[in-house]
Structure formats: structure tokens, C-alpha cells
Amino acid sequence: MEIKAVIFDLDGTLTDTLADLTNSVNFALSECGFSQRSTEEVRSFVGNGIRRLINLSVPYGTPENVCEECLNAFKVHYEKNSCVNTKPYDGVNEVLEALKNKGIKTAVVTNKIHWAAKEIVSRFFDEFIDVTVGQVDGVAQKPEPDGIFCALEKLAVSKENAVYVGDSEVDCITAHNAGIPCIGVTWGFRDREILEENGAEYIVDTPEEVLKCVYLSNNG
């Protein structure tokens, strides 16, 4: 297998977005008169898009119309505050630069709403990431493989020459649904055990190890 494209998840993989997500969740909850959530609670809720994030954050049994109000409050706050505390994980930019220098194409495929994904990628990785695919209405989000297939089409790379890098069970399942290997990273929002249980082909503890997996594949 020769890897010609590396596709990344965003939250918990390339960037630590947890503080900004938690702040926007708690702003929205406060607007609706609900109790705050801890950082660890929000960490466990992230990964399936913002609607699911809000549905898990509000009290059980909250009416749908109130969930919608809370979601809208989150969107308004997050649009203005998505990059206050968010930053790349140490070593990520160096990995992306190394991939670019090797001629390996890169993409981001995320369940984060598309405008927020584009904002973060543009701010931190604009010179390194070739394609960004976020969540938009009418397109199935992860764990469906649609986002990966969209990215591969834009990159002009077949799935036989691609690998997906992510930090959660959703990422493992998405990669496998697309028929490509998954590199699970342990510095994000889930524990190593989750990645093992969901069949990540490789599990790495540092961004530099992602490069080792790619280089080993390309050198037989």
C-alpha cells in the first residue's frame, strides 16, 4: 500500500478545541436556563456533530423546540468564539509540513459544522491542508463515509492509497466504512481502549508517529 493522501479528523486530532466548545455549550445552556456541563462531560459528548452535542448536553427529556433554541444559541456564540482558546496540538504543524514536502496530499473530514471547520483550518493550517470537508445539511456525516469519499474525489486519490487519522470511535468506524485504514491518536478526546475496541489499525501517542506509519507503509 502506497499512501498518497492522509485524511485527518479535526477536533481532538489536529486541534484542541475542547475549551471553546465547552464555553459555547455552557453559554447556550445558560441562555436556556439549564445547569452547566463540565469539560469532561463535553469531551465525552463531542464527535457526532453539534446537534448531537447539544442534545447530549441538555437535560434528558428536553422538548425538541427547546433543544433547537439551545442549538441556535450555541451556533451564535461559537461563530464568534471558535478560536479563542483553540490551538493545534504540539507537533501537528511539523507533521503536516513533512507530508507536504513528501508530496502526500492532505484533507480534513470532520463532523464540525463546515464554516467552523473552514475557519479553524484557514487560521492554523491553510498552507498545509488541501481540502476541508465539514458537516453540511443534506450530506451524511460520520460515521457514514461520504465525507471521506468527497475528500478523495477532490484530491484525485483512490481509497486504496489513503489513510484516515482520528481520535475517536466515530473515526475508526468512518474509516472502516470507507474501506481505508485508521490511525488512532491517543492525545485527543478518547482513551486508547476505545480506539482498540473499535479496530484502529495503528494507535499512536505523538504526531510524529503518524509520519512513521505513513513512511513505513510507503517503504514496504
Secondary structure in CASP SS format (residue, H / E / C, confidence):
PFRMAT SS
TARGET T0000
AUTHOR 0000-0000-0000
METHOD secondary structure of the structure
MODEL  1
M C 1.00
E C 1.00
I C 1.00
K C 1.00
A E 1.00
V E 1.00
I E 1.00
F E 1.00
D C 1.00
L C 1.00
D E 1.00
G C 1.00
T C 1.00
L C 1.00
T E 1.00
D E 1.00
T C 1.00
L H 1.00
A H 1.00
D H 1.00
L H 1.00
T H 1.00
N H 1.00
S H 1.00
V H 1.00
N H 1.00
F H 1.00
A H 1.00
L H 1.00
S H 1.00
E H 1.00
C C 1.00
G C 1.00
F C 1.00
S C 1.00
Q C 1.00
R C 1.00
S C 1.00
T H 1.00
E H 1.00
E H 1.00
V H 1.00
R H 1.00
S H 1.00
F H 1.00
V C 1.00
G C 1.00
N C 1.00
G C 1.00
I H 1.00
R H 1.00
R H 1.00
L H 1.00
I H 1.00
N H 1.00
L H 1.00
S H 1.00
V C 1.00
P C 1.00
Y C 1.00
G C 1.00
T C 1.00
P C 1.00
E H 1.00
N H 1.00
V H 1.00
C H 1.00
E H 1.00
E H 1.00
C H 1.00
L H 1.00
N H 1.00
A H 1.00
F H 1.00
K H 1.00
V H 1.00
H H 1.00
Y H 1.00
E H 1.00
K H 1.00
N H 1.00
S C 1.00
C C 1.00
V C 1.00
N C 1.00
T C 1.00
K E 1.00
P E 1.00
Y C 1.00
D C 1.00
G C 1.00
V H 1.00
N H 1.00
E H 1.00
V H 1.00
L H 1.00
E H 1.00
A H 1.00
L H 1.00
K H 1.00
N H 1.00
K C 1.00
G C 1.00
I C 1.00
K E 1.00
T E 1.00
A E 1.00
V E 1.00
V E 1.00
T E 1.00
N E 1.00
K E 1.00
I E 1.00
H H 1.00
W H 1.00
A H 1.00
A H 1.00
K H 1.00
E H 1.00
I H 1.00
V H 1.00
S H 1.00
R H 1.00
F H 1.00
F H 1.00
D C 1.00
E C 1.00
F C 1.00
I C 1.00
D C 1.00
V E 1.00
T E 1.00
V E 1.00
G E 1.00
Q E 1.00
V C 1.00
D C 1.00
G C 1.00
V C 1.00
A C 1.00
Q C 1.00
K C 1.00
P C 1.00
E C 1.00
P C 1.00
D H 1.00
G H 1.00
I H 1.00
F H 1.00
C H 1.00
A H 1.00
L H 1.00
E H 1.00
K H 1.00
L H 1.00
A C 1.00
V C 1.00
S C 1.00
K H 1.00
E H 1.00
N H 1.00
A E 1.00
V E 1.00
Y E 1.00
V E 1.00
G E 1.00
D C 1.00
S C 1.00
E H 1.00
V H 1.00
D H 1.00
C H 1.00
I H 1.00
T H 1.00
A H 1.00
H H 1.00
N H 1.00
A H 1.00
G C 1.00
I C 1.00
P C 1.00
C E 1.00
I E 1.00
G E 1.00
V E 1.00
T C 1.00
W C 1.00
G C 1.00
F C 1.00
R C 1.00
D C 1.00
R H 1.00
E H 1.00
I H 1.00
L H 1.00
E H 1.00
E H 1.00
N C 1.00
G C 1.00
A C 1.00
E C 1.00
Y E 1.00
I E 1.00
V E 1.00
D C 1.00
T C 1.00
P H 1.00
E H 1.00
E H 1.00
V H 1.00
L H 1.00
K H 1.00
C H 1.00
V H 1.00
Y H 1.00
L H 1.00
S H 1.00
N H 1.00
N C 1.00
G C 1.00
END
